[in-house]
Amino acid sequence: LNSVYLELHYVPWVSNVCITPTAVPRNYDPALHPFEVPREYTRALNATKLERVFAKPFLSSLDGHRDGVNCMAKHPKSLSTVLSGACDGEVKIWNLTKRQCIRTIQAHEGFVRGMCARFCGTSFFTVGDDKTVKQWKMESPEYGEEEEPIHTILGKTVYTGIDHHWKEAVFATCGHQVDIWDEQRTSPMCSLTWGFDSISSVKFNPIETYLLGSCASDRNIVLYDMRKSTPLKKVILNMRTNTLCWNPMEAFVFTAANEDYNLYTFDMRFLESPVTVHMDHVSAVLDVDYSPTGKEFVSASFDKSVRIFPVDKGHSREVYHTKRMQHVITVKWTSDNKYILCGSDEMNIRLWKANASEKLGVLAPREKAAMNYNQKLKEKFQYHPQIRRIAQHRHLPKSIFCQIKEQRIMREARRRKELNRRKHSKPGSMPFVSERKKHIVAVVK
C-alpha cells in the first residue's frame, strides 16, 4: 500500500521549465457580440450613478483661528504640513495627518497679507500690515527658547504679497512696487515698477524661475524678467485681477482670477486674447491654485464656493460648498494631487478631496481593475445625454442658483440686443467680437 501511495502522490521536481501562456483567440466580429454596446452602456450608466452616490468630498475642518483666514502656504518638502495666516496677525502651522495645529505664532500687528515657504523648507516668510517682512524657522523653538523671527525687515509701505524664488535665496514682495530681495540683505536688490498703483500679488514662475507676474489694482497684469531688472509687458483687462498662478507644467501659461466673476488662462507670448475664459462663479474670484499635474486648477470666490476647472474647459467640473462656509479668501491644491484646502471668513480651514467620489486608503487589485474599467466606460459614453446629465448635475445653494439664473437672462438679453443692432446697422459696421477678446482693453510692451 505504501508503495502504491508513493507512486500516486510523488511528483518529481522539474527545474528550468518555461511555461508560455497560450493565446486565447477572440473574434471581434460585431455580429458575434450582438448586445455588447447596450450592456456596456448600462454599466456606464450604473457607474455614473454610483459615482454621484459616493461623492462625499468634505473631509474635515481645521479649527483654531480667532479671525478670518487670509492666506495659506504649502511646505515644499512635507505633504502633511500647511501654514496659514489670519486677519489678526496670527500664523498657524498644521499637521494634516493628525488634523491639528502644531504651532502658533503671533507674527504681525494687523492682517497677515502674504506668506511663502523657502524652497528648501527650513524657514518661511510672512508680510503684514505693520510694514514688516519676517523670516521664521520652520521647526518649533527649543525648550526655554523664545519664539522670535530669524530676520525682520522694516519697510516704508505696507507689503501686500510675497513669493520665494524656486531655486535661489531670493524672494519678491509687492506693495506700491515689486521689490526683489536677497535673504542676507535688508535693502532690495532691485525695484520694478510700471506706472503708479498698489500691487496686490506677485508670483515667481516655477519653470522659468527668473520670470515674475504681478497684479495691480489699476487692472494690469504685469510680467517681469529678474535678469533684466525691467518689466517685459503688461495686459490691461476690463476689471481688476486679484491674483494669478503659473502652470507648474507649462512655462508660459498662467491663470488670473478676476473681479468680473471669471478666470482667464493666458499664454504670456500671446497676451492679445486669453487661451480660455472660465465662467461659472457668480461673484469676484479671490484666489486660484494649480494642481501639480497642471491639468486642473481650483478657484476660491466671494460667492462662498470653491470650484475645480479643467485648464482647457470653460466651465467647472466640480463645485464645493457648505452651509457654514462664508467668503472663501484663499485656496491651495496639495502637492500629492489628492486634496484641496480652503480658508474662509468664518475662521475655518476646510479639507476636501480633489476627486469627490475617490475612495481613500489602500485599494485591492480587483477594486483598482473595476475602477479603471468603470472610468473607461464613463469616458466612452460621456457625451450620451442621460449619462452627461447625471455626471454634470450639482446641487447648489439657493443664492448661487438664483444668481446663475439671473446672469443667464442678462447674457441672453445682451446677445439679443447685439443681434438686433447688427440687423439694423450698415453691413460690416458692427464687427463680431469673440468672448475671449471682449475683456481685454490693451496689451503694452
C-alpha positions in Angstrom: 0.0 0.0 0.0 2.8 2.4 0.9 4.5 1.8 -2.5 1.2 2.5 -4.3 0.7 5.7 -2.2 4.1 6.9 -3.2 3.6 6.1 -6.8 0.3 8.1 -6.9 1.5 11.2 -4.9 5.1 11.6 -5.7 5.8 14.3 -8.3 9.4 14.7 -9.3 10.7 18.3 -9.1 11.5 19.7 -12.6 13.7 22.7 -13.0 14.2 25.2 -15.9 10.7 24.6 -17.3 9.3 27.7 -19.2 5.5 27.6 -19.4 4.2 30.0 -22.1 0.6 31.2 -21.7 -1.5 30.1 -24.7 -3.1 32.9 -26.7 -6.8 32.9 -26.2 -8.4 33.6 -29.7 -11.1 36.2 -29.8 -13.2 37.0 -32.8 -14.0 40.8 -33.0 -16.8 40.3 -35.5 -19.7 42.5 -34.1 -22.2 40.0 -35.3 -21.0 37.6 -32.7 -21.5 40.1 -29.9 -25.0 41.5 -30.5 -25.6 43.1 -27.2 -22.1 44.4 -26.3 -22.8 48.1 -26.6 -26.1 48.1 -24.7 -24.5 46.1 -22.0 -21.6 48.5 -21.7 -24.0 51.5 -21.8 -25.9 50.1 -18.8 -22.7 49.5 -16.9 -21.5 53.1 -17.7 -24.9 54.5 -16.5 -24.7 52.5 -13.2 -21.0 53.6 -12.7 -22.0 57.3 -13.2 -24.9 57.0 -10.8 -22.7 55.3 -8.2 -20.1 58.0 -8.6 -22.7 60.6 -7.7 -24.0 58.5 -4.8 -20.5 58.2 -3.3 -19.4 61.8 -4.0 -18.6 63.0 -0.4 -15.8 65.4 -0.9 -15.7 67.1 2.6 -13.1 65.5 4.9 -12.6 67.8 7.9 -12.4 71.3 9.3 -9.3 72.7 10.9 -10.5 75.0 13.8 -8.3 77.3 15.9 -8.0 80.7 14.2 -9.7 83.6 16.0 -10.2 85.6 12.8 -10.7 85.1 9.1 -8.0 83.1 7.3 -6.4 85.5 4.8 -3.5 83.4 3.3 -2.0 79.9 3.2 1.3 78.4 2.1 2.4 74.8 1.3 5.5 73.2 2.7 7.8 72.4 -0.3 9.2 69.1 1.2 6.4 67.8 3.5 2.9 66.8 2.2 1.4 66.9 5.7 2.5 70.5 6.7 0.5 73.6 5.8 0.9 77.1 7.0 -2.0 79.6 7.4 -2.1 83.3 8.3 -5.2 85.1 9.8 -6.5 88.7 9.8 -5.4 89.1 13.5 -1.7 88.6 12.7 -1.6 85.0 13.9 0.2 82.3 11.9 -0.5 78.6 12.5 1.3 75.5 11.3 -0.9 72.5 10.8 -0.3 68.7 10.6 -2.8 67.4 8.1 -2.2 63.8 9.1 -3.3 64.4 12.6 -5.5 67.3 11.5 -4.4 69.6 14.3 -2.3 72.7 14.9 1.3 72.0 15.9 2.5 75.6 16.4 1.0 79.1 16.7 3.0 82.4 16.2 1.8 86.0 16.8 3.6 87.2 13.7 2.2 90.7 12.9 0.0 93.5 14.2 -3.0 93.6 11.8 -3.5 91.3 8.8 -1.0 88.7 7.6 -1.1 89.8 4.0 1.0 87.0 2.5 3.3 84.1 3.3 5.6 81.7 1.5 8.0 78.9 2.4 11.7 78.8 1.4 12.4 76.3 -1.4 14.4 74.0 0.9 11.6 74.1 3.6 13.8 75.2 6.5 12.1 78.5 7.0 9.2 80.7 5.9 8.4 84.4 5.3 5.4 86.5 6.2 4.4 90.1 5.4 1.8 92.1 7.3 0.0 95.4 7.8 2.8 96.5 10.2 5.1 97.2 7.2 7.5 94.3 8.1 8.9 91.2 6.3 9.7 88.5 8.8 11.6 85.2 8.4 10.7 82.3 10.8 12.2 78.9 11.4 10.0 76.0 10.3 10.9 73.9 13.4 9.5 74.8 16.8 11.9 76.6 19.2 13.7 74.5 21.8 12.5 74.3 25.4 13.0 77.7 27.1 13.8 79.4 23.8 11.6 82.4 22.8 9.5 82.5 19.6 11.4 85.1 17.6 11.9 85.7 13.8 15.3 85.0 12.3 15.3 88.3 10.4 13.0 91.3 10.3 12.9 93.9 7.5 11.2 97.2 8.2 9.7 98.7 5.1 8.4 102.2 4.2 5.0 101.0 3.0 2.6 98.1 3.6 3.5 94.9 1.8 0.5 93.1 0.2 2.2 89.9 -1.1 5.3 87.8 -1.1 6.7 84.9 -3.0 10.0 83.0 -2.9 12.3 82.0 -5.8 12.1 78.3 -6.6 15.9 77.6 -6.6 17.8 80.6 -5.1 17.9 82.5 -1.8 15.8 85.4 -3.3 12.3 86.5 -2.6 9.9 89.2 -4.0 7.5 91.4 -2.2 4.8 93.7 -3.6 3.1 96.9 -2.4 3.4 100.2 -4.3 6.1 98.4 -6.3 7.7 95.0 -6.8 10.9 94.6 -4.8 13.4 91.7 -5.3 15.3 90.9 -2.0 18.4 88.8 -1.2 17.8 86.9 2.1 21.1 88.3 3.5 20.4 92.0 2.9 18.0 94.5 4.4 17.5 96.6 1.3 16.1 95.3 -2.0 18.4 94.2 -4.8 16.2 96.0 -7.4 12.7 97.6 -7.5 10.4 97.0 -10.5 7.6 99.4 -11.3 5.4 100.3 -14.3 3.0 103.1 -13.6 2.0 104.0 -10.0 -0.5 101.8 -8.3 -0.8 99.3 -5.5 0.2 95.8 -6.5 -1.8 93.0 -4.8 0.0 89.8 -5.8 3.4 88.7 -7.1 4.3 85.1 -8.2 7.5 83.5 -9.5 7.3 81.2 -12.4 8.2 77.6 -11.2 9.8 76.6 -14.5 11.4 79.8 -16.0 12.4 80.8 -12.5 13.5 84.3 -13.4 10.1 85.4 -14.6 7.6 87.1 -12.3 4.0 88.0 -12.7 2.1 90.6 -10.7 -1.5 92.0 -10.5 -2.1 95.7 -9.8 -5.3 97.5 -8.8 -5.3 99.6 -12.0 -6.5 96.4 -13.8 -3.0 95.5 -15.1 -1.2 92.1 -15.2 2.5 92.9 -15.5 5.3 90.4 -16.4 8.9 91.0 -15.3 12.3 89.4 -16.0 14.5 89.4 -12.9 17.7 89.3 -15.0 16.9 92.4 -17.0 15.6 94.3 -13.9 12.8 95.7 -16.2 9.2 94.9 -16.8 8.5 92.9 -20.0 4.9 93.5 -21.0 1.5 94.1 -19.4 -2.1 93.4 -20.3 -5.0 95.6 -19.2 -8.3 94.0 -18.5 -11.8 95.5 -18.0 -11.7 94.8 -14.3 -9.1 94.3 -11.6 -7.3 91.0 -11.3 -6.9 89.8 -7.7 -4.2 87.1 -8.1 -2.5 84.9 -10.7 -1.0 81.4 -10.6 1.6 79.9 -13.1 1.0 76.4 -14.6 3.7 74.1 -13.0 4.0 72.1 -16.2 3.8 74.7 -18.9 6.3 77.6 -18.6 4.3 80.3 -20.4 0.8 79.6 -19.2 -0.8 81.3 -16.2 -4.4 81.8 -14.9 -5.7 85.1 -13.5 -8.6 85.4 -11.0 -10.6 88.5 -11.9 -13.3 90.7 -10.2 -15.7 90.2 -13.2 -16.5 86.6 -11.9 -14.3 85.0 -14.5 -10.8 83.4 -14.6 -8.6 83.9 -17.7 -5.9 81.5 -18.8 -3.2 83.3 -20.8 -0.2 82.3 -22.8 2.3 85.0 -22.0 3.7 85.0 -25.6 0.2 86.0 -26.9 -1.5 88.3 -24.5 -3.9 89.8 -27.1 -6.5 87.3 -26.1 -6.7 84.6 -23.3 -6.5 81.0 -24.3 -9.6 80.2 -22.3 -12.2 82.1 -20.3 -13.6 80.1 -17.3 -17.1 81.3 -16.5 -19.1 79.8 -13.6 -18.6 81.9 -10.5 -21.3 84.4 -9.6 -19.1 86.8 -7.6 -15.5 88.1 -7.6 -12.8 85.3 -7.8 -10.3 85.9 -4.9 -7.7 83.1 -5.3 -6.5 80.4 -7.7 -4.1 77.5 -7.4 -2.9 74.8 -9.9 -2.8 71.1 -9.4 0.7 69.6 -9.6 -0.2 67.9 -12.9 -1.0 71.3 -14.5 -4.2 69.9 -16.0 -6.7 71.5 -13.5 -6.9 74.4 -11.1 -9.0 75.3 -8.1 -10.6 78.7 -7.5 -12.0 80.5 -4.4 -14.7 83.1 -4.7 -16.6 85.7 -2.8 -19.8 83.7 -3.6 -18.9 81.2 -0.8 -17.9 78.3 -3.1 -14.8 76.5 -4.4 -14.7 75.3 -8.0 -12.4 73.0 -9.9 -11.8 73.8 -13.6 -10.0 71.7 -16.2 -7.4 74.1 -17.7 -8.8 73.7 -21.3 -12.6 73.9 -20.4 -14.7 77.0 -19.9 -16.9 75.5 -17.1 -16.1 73.8 -13.8 -16.2 70.1 -13.3 -16.9 70.4 -9.6 -18.3 72.9 -7.0 -17.8 72.6 -3.3 -19.8 74.5 -0.6 -21.2 74.1 2.9 -23.9 75.9 4.8 -21.4 77.4 7.3 -18.7 78.4 4.8 -18.6 82.2 4.1 -16.5 84.1 1.6 -13.6 81.9 0.5 -10.4 84.0 0.5 -7.6 81.6 -0.1 -7.2 78.1 -1.6 -4.4 75.6 -2.1 -4.1 72.3 -4.0 -1.8 69.8 -2.1 1.4 68.6 -3.8 0.2 64.9 -4.0 -2.8 66.0 -6.2 -5.3 64.4 -3.8 -6.6 67.2 -1.5 -7.8 70.8 -1.6 -7.5 73.3 1.3 -9.6 76.4 1.5 -9.6 79.2 4.1 -12.6 81.4 4.6 -14.0 84.4 6.5 -15.5 82.4 9.4 -12.1 81.3 10.8 -12.0 77.7 9.4 -9.7 75.8 7.0 -11.5 73.1 5.2 -10.0 69.9 3.7 -11.6 68.5 0.6 -11.0 65.6 -1.8 -9.8 66.6 -5.2 -12.0 63.9 -6.7 -15.3 63.9 -4.8 -16.0 60.1 -5.2 -12.5 58.8 -4.8 -12.1 56.0 -2.2 -9.3 56.8 0.2 -6.9 54.2 1.6 -5.4 51.1 0.1 -7.2 49.5 -2.9 -7.3 45.8 -3.6 -6.2 44.8 -7.1 -9.8 43.8 -8.0 -11.0 47.2 -6.8 -8.4 49.0 -9.0 -9.3 47.0 -12.0 -13.0 47.6 -11.6 -12.4 51.4 -11.0 -10.3 51.6 -14.2 -12.9 49.7 -16.2 -15.7 51.9 -15.0 -13.6 55.1 -15.7 -13.1 53.9 -19.3 -16.8 53.2 -19.7 -17.7 56.6 -18.4 -15.2 58.2 -20.9 -16.6 56.2 -23.8 -20.3 57.2 -23.1 -19.6 60.7 -21.6 -21.5 62.5 -24.3 -24.7 60.4 -24.1 -27.5 62.8 -22.9 -28.6 60.8 -19.9 -25.1 60.0 -18.6 -24.0 63.6 -19.3 -27.0 65.0 -17.3 -26.3 62.8 -14.3 -22.5 63.4 -14.3 -22.9 67.2 -14.6 -25.8 67.8 -12.2 -24.8 69.5 -8.9 -27.0 70.8 -6.1 -26.2 74.5 -5.4 -27.2 76.9 -2.6 -30.3 78.9 -3.4 -28.4 82.2 -3.6 -25.9 80.8 -6.2 -28.7 79.1 -8.2 -30.7 82.3 -8.4 -27.7 84.4 -9.4 -26.7 81.9 -12.1 -30.3 82.1 -13.5 -30.3 85.9 -13.4 -26.9 86.1 -15.2 -28.1 83.7 -17.9 -31.1 86.0 -18.5 -28.8 89.1 -18.6 -26.3 87.4 -21.0 -29.2 86.3 -23.3 -30.6 89.9 -23.3 -27.2 91.4 -24.2 -26.8 88.8 -27.1 -30.3 89.6 -28.4 -29.6 93.4 -28.2 -26.4 93.0 -30.2 -28.1 90.9 -32.8 -30.9 93.5 -33.2 -28.3 96.3 -33.6 -26.3 94.3 -36.1 -29.5 93.5 -38.1 -30.5 97.3 -38.3 -27.0 98.6 -39.0 -24.9 99.0 -42.1 -23.2 95.7 -43.1 -19.7 95.5 -41.6 -20.2 98.4 -39.2 -20.6 96.2 -36.2 -17.9 93.5 -36.3 -18.2 90.3 -34.3 -16.0 90.3 -31.2 -15.3 86.9 -29.6 -15.9 86.2 -25.9 -12.1 85.9 -25.4 -11.3 89.4 -26.8 -14.2 91.2 -25.1 -12.4 91.5 -21.8 -9.0 92.7 -23.0 -8.5 96.5 -23.1 -4.9 96.7 -24.3 -1.5 95.0 -24.3 1.5 97.2 -23.7 5.1 96.1 -24.4 
